[in-house]
Amino acid sequence: MAGERIKLTVKERESRGSADARRLRKQGFIPGVLYGKGKSSHAIFVPERDLRRVLTGAGGLHAILDVVLEGQNTTHASILKDYQQDPIRGHISHIDLNEVRLDQPIQASVTVQLIGEPAGVKEGGVLSQVQREINVEALPMEIPEHIDLDVSDMAIGDTRRLADLAPIEGVTYLDDPEETVLASVGLPAREVEPEPEEPAEGEELAEGEEAPEGAAEGEGAAAGDSGSAEQGEPSTSSEN
């Protein structure tokens, strides 16, 4: 479970402009926004190494963060609501933290991890993970870091749906239990050999191929007509 609480000290930003955000990133900070329980929000930034430390702990992306604004004593129990990644480096470039009440359930997306090697794969089948995340609802301290799905008994042609996932006390699955397919084992794709192409009109037939019915006769007739025309062609003579 994500029950671990980690303290994270952040600093307030003076502005929310993109130029200021780029400057902070160059200095090793990650800009973000802390959304309070009401409509209040704080533009913040945090050292990248501190953010990496809290998000790679036992709670992962679902850790409960005790956020403290530098210079203040108030602790804001928060979760990582959203984040953006640099398209080239892959590092987190912006975060949205959302303050929560620990006694009220929240909704979150949780990764499903496939455990074991299916029996169907040993027979030549292919395992496919159709859905990698599911939506759940639970108290903030009860959101799982991930959910395991045992696929070791799956044969070729089998599927596993959300309905097959073991229940977790205090956690409600929000997706359709029958329509949400998590994994399947199928046959490997077969390579389809292209059909031989028929020779185009006018192309020579390969050795052993028969000419289409009537083709030889037509050619002979054409040749005969040509020969007759040559033999019967009158000679021209000059008039005296």
C-alpha positions as CSV (number, residue, x, y, z in Angstrom):
1,M,0.0,0.0,0.0
2,A,1.0,3.6,-0.4
3,G,0.7,4.1,3.4
4,E,4.1,5.7,3.8
5,R,4.1,9.4,4.4
6,I,7.2,11.4,3.3
7,K,8.0,14.9,4.1
8,L,8.7,17.2,1.2
9,T,9.8,20.8,1.6
10,V,8.9,23.1,-1.3
11,K,9.4,26.8,-2.0
12,E,6.9,29.3,-3.4
13,R,7.5,30.8,-6.8
14,E,7.1,34.5,-7.5
15,S,5.6,34.0,-11.0
16,R,4.2,31.2,-13.0
17,G,5.6,32.2,-16.4
18,S,7.2,29.7,-18.8
19,A,10.5,31.7,-18.8
20,D,10.7,31.4,-15.0
21,A,10.0,27.7,-15.2
22,R,12.8,27.2,-17.8
23,R,15.2,29.1,-15.5
24,L,14.3,26.9,-12.5
25,R,14.9,23.7,-14.5
26,K,18.3,24.8,-15.6
27,Q,19.1,25.3,-11.9
28,G,18.0,21.8,-11.0
29,F,14.5,22.6,-9.7
30,I,11.1,21.2,-10.8
31,P,8.3,23.8,-11.0
32,G,4.8,22.9,-10.0
33,V,1.5,23.9,-8.3
34,L,0.1,22.8,-5.0
35,Y,-3.7,22.8,-5.0
36,G,-5.3,23.3,-1.6
37,K,-8.5,21.8,-0.3
38,G,-10.4,24.9,-1.3
39,K,-9.8,27.1,-4.3
40,S,-6.4,28.2,-3.1
41,S,-3.2,27.2,-4.9
42,H,0.5,27.9,-4.6
43,A,3.1,28.1,-7.4
44,I,6.0,26.1,-6.0
45,F,9.3,24.5,-7.0
46,V,11.3,21.7,-5.5
47,P,14.8,20.3,-6.0
48,E,14.8,17.6,-8.6
49,R,16.8,15.2,-6.3
50,D,14.3,15.6,-3.5
51,L,11.4,14.9,-5.8
52,R,13.1,11.8,-7.2
53,R,13.8,10.6,-3.7
54,V,10.1,10.7,-2.6
55,L,8.7,9.3,-5.8
56,T,11.0,6.3,-5.9
57,G,10.3,5.2,-2.3
58,A,8.0,2.4,-1.3
59,G,4.8,4.4,-2.1
60,G,6.0,5.3,-5.6
61,L,3.8,7.8,-7.4
62,H,1.0,7.1,-4.9
63,A,3.0,8.2,-1.8
64,I,1.4,10.5,0.6
65,L,3.5,13.7,0.7
66,D,3.6,15.9,3.8
67,V,4.2,19.1,1.9
68,V,5.6,22.0,3.9
69,L,6.1,25.4,2.3
70,E,9.5,26.7,3.3
71,G,9.2,29.2,6.2
72,Q,5.8,27.8,7.4
73,N,4.8,25.2,9.9
74,T,1.6,23.9,8.3
75,T,1.8,20.4,6.8
76,H,-0.3,19.7,3.7
77,A,-1.0,16.0,3.2
78,S,-0.9,15.8,-0.6
79,I,-0.7,13.4,-3.5
80,L,0.9,13.7,-6.9
81,K,-2.1,14.5,-9.0
82,D,-0.4,14.9,-12.4
83,Y,3.1,15.4,-13.9
84,Q,4.7,16.3,-17.2
85,Q,7.8,14.8,-18.7
86,D,10.5,16.2,-20.9
87,P,9.9,14.6,-24.3
88,I,13.7,14.1,-24.9
89,R,15.2,13.4,-21.5
90,G,12.2,11.7,-20.1
91,H,12.6,13.5,-16.7
92,I,9.7,15.1,-14.8
93,S,9.5,18.7,-15.9
94,H,6.4,19.9,-13.9
95,I,4.2,18.5,-11.1
96,D,0.7,19.1,-9.8
97,L,0.2,18.3,-6.1
98,N,-3.3,18.0,-4.7
99,E,-4.0,18.4,-1.0
100,V,-6.3,15.7,0.4
101,R,-8.1,14.6,3.5
102,L,-6.8,11.3,4.8
103,D,-10.3,10.3,6.0
104,Q,-12.0,10.7,2.6
105,P,-11.6,8.3,-0.4
106,I,-9.9,9.5,-3.6
107,Q,-9.7,8.1,-7.1
108,A,-6.4,7.0,-8.7
109,S,-5.0,5.0,-11.6
110,V,-3.0,1.9,-10.5
111,T,-0.7,-0.2,-12.6
112,V,-1.5,-3.9,-13.1
113,Q,1.6,-6.2,-13.0
114,L,1.4,-9.6,-14.6
115,I,3.0,-12.4,-12.5
116,G,4.2,-15.8,-13.7
117,E,4.6,-17.4,-17.1
118,P,1.4,-18.7,-18.7
119,A,1.1,-22.4,-19.6
120,G,0.0,-21.3,-23.0
121,V,3.2,-19.4,-23.6
122,K,5.2,-22.6,-22.9
123,E,3.1,-24.2,-25.7
124,G,4.0,-21.5,-28.2
125,G,1.4,-18.9,-27.4
126,V,1.9,-15.2,-27.0
127,L,0.9,-13.2,-23.8
128,S,-0.5,-9.7,-24.4
129,Q,-1.2,-7.2,-21.6
130,V,-4.3,-5.4,-23.0
131,Q,-4.9,-3.0,-20.1
132,R,-2.0,-1.8,-18.0
133,E,-3.8,0.5,-15.6
134,I,-7.2,0.4,-13.8
135,N,-9.1,3.1,-11.9
136,V,-9.7,2.5,-8.2
137,E,-11.1,4.4,-5.3
138,A,-9.8,4.1,-1.7
139,L,-8.6,6.2,1.2
140,P,-5.3,8.0,0.3
141,M,-3.3,5.8,2.6
142,E,-4.9,2.6,1.1
143,I,-4.2,3.3,-2.6
144,P,-2.0,0.3,-3.8
145,E,1.3,1.1,-5.5
146,H,0.4,-1.7,-8.0
147,I,-1.9,-4.7,-8.3
148,D,-0.6,-8.2,-9.2
149,L,-2.4,-10.5,-11.6
150,D,-1.3,-14.2,-11.7
151,V,-1.4,-15.4,-15.3
152,S,0.6,-18.7,-14.8
153,D,-2.5,-20.9,-15.4
154,M,-3.6,-19.2,-18.6
155,A,-3.8,-21.4,-21.7
156,I,-3.9,-20.5,-25.4
157,G,-7.2,-18.7,-26.0
158,D,-7.7,-17.6,-22.4
159,T,-8.4,-14.0,-21.3
160,R,-8.3,-12.3,-17.9
161,R,-10.7,-9.5,-17.1
162,L,-11.1,-7.1,-14.2
163,A,-13.7,-9.6,-12.8
164,D,-10.9,-12.1,-12.4
165,L,-8.7,-9.8,-10.3
166,A,-8.6,-10.7,-6.6
167,P,-10.5,-8.1,-4.4
168,I,-8.5,-5.9,-2.1
169,E,-10.0,-4.8,1.2
170,G,-10.8,-1.1,1.2
171,V,-10.2,-0.7,-2.6
172,T,-13.0,-0.4,-5.1
173,Y,-12.4,-1.1,-8.8
174,L,-14.2,1.5,-10.8
175,D,-13.9,0.1,-14.4
176,D,-16.4,-2.3,-16.0
177,P,-15.5,-5.8,-14.6
178,E,-16.5,-7.7,-17.7
179,E,-15.5,-5.2,-20.4
180,T,-12.1,-4.4,-19.0
181,V,-9.7,-7.1,-20.5
182,L,-6.4,-7.2,-18.7
183,A,-4.5,-9.9,-20.4
184,S,-4.9,-12.6,-23.1
185,V,-2.9,-15.5,-24.6
186,G,-3.2,-16.1,-28.3
187,L,-1.5,-17.9,-31.1
188,P,1.5,-16.2,-32.8
189,A,0.8,-14.3,-35.9
190,R,1.3,-16.4,-39.1
191,E,3.2,-15.0,-42.1
192,V,0.9,-15.1,-45.1
193,E,2.8,-15.9,-48.3
194,P,1.8,-13.7,-51.3
195,E,-0.1,-15.5,-54.1
196,P,1.8,-15.9,-57.4
197,E,1.0,-13.2,-59.9
198,E,-0.4,-14.1,-63.2
199,P,1.7,-13.0,-66.2
200,A,0.6,-9.8,-67.7
201,E,-0.7,-9.7,-71.3
202,G,2.1,-10.0,-73.7
203,E,4.6,-11.7,-71.3
204,E,6.2,-15.0,-72.3
205,L,4.9,-18.1,-70.5
206,A,7.3,-20.0,-68.4
207,E,8.5,-23.3,-69.5
208,G,5.9,-26.0,-69.1
209,E,2.9,-23.5,-69.0
210,E,0.2,-24.0,-71.6
211,A,-1.1,-21.1,-73.6
212,P,-4.7,-20.1,-73.0
213,E,-7.2,-22.0,-75.1
214,G,-7.5,-20.5,-78.6
215,A,-4.4,-18.4,-78.2
216,A,-2.3,-20.7,-80.5
217,E,-5.0,-20.9,-83.1
218,G,-5.4,-17.2,-83.1
219,E,-1.7,-16.6,-83.4
220,G,-1.6,-19.2,-86.3
221,A,-4.5,-17.6,-88.0
222,A,-2.9,-14.2,-87.7
223,A,0.4,-15.6,-89.1
224,G,-1.5,-17.3,-92.0
225,D,-3.4,-14.2,-92.9
226,S,-0.1,-12.3,-93.0
227,G,1.5,-15.0,-95.2
228,S,-1.4,-15.0,-97.6
229,A,-1.2,-11.3,-97.9
230,E,2.4,-11.4,-98.7
231,Q,1.9,-14.2,-101.4
232,G,-1.1,-12.6,-102.9
233,E,0.2,-9.1,-103.0
234,P,0.2,-7.9,-106.7
235,S,3.4,-6.7,-108.1
236,T,3.5,-3.2,-109.3
237,S,4.8,-2.3,-112.8
238,S,5.2,0.9,-114.6
239,E,2.9,1.7,-117.4
240,N,4.4,1.9,-120.8
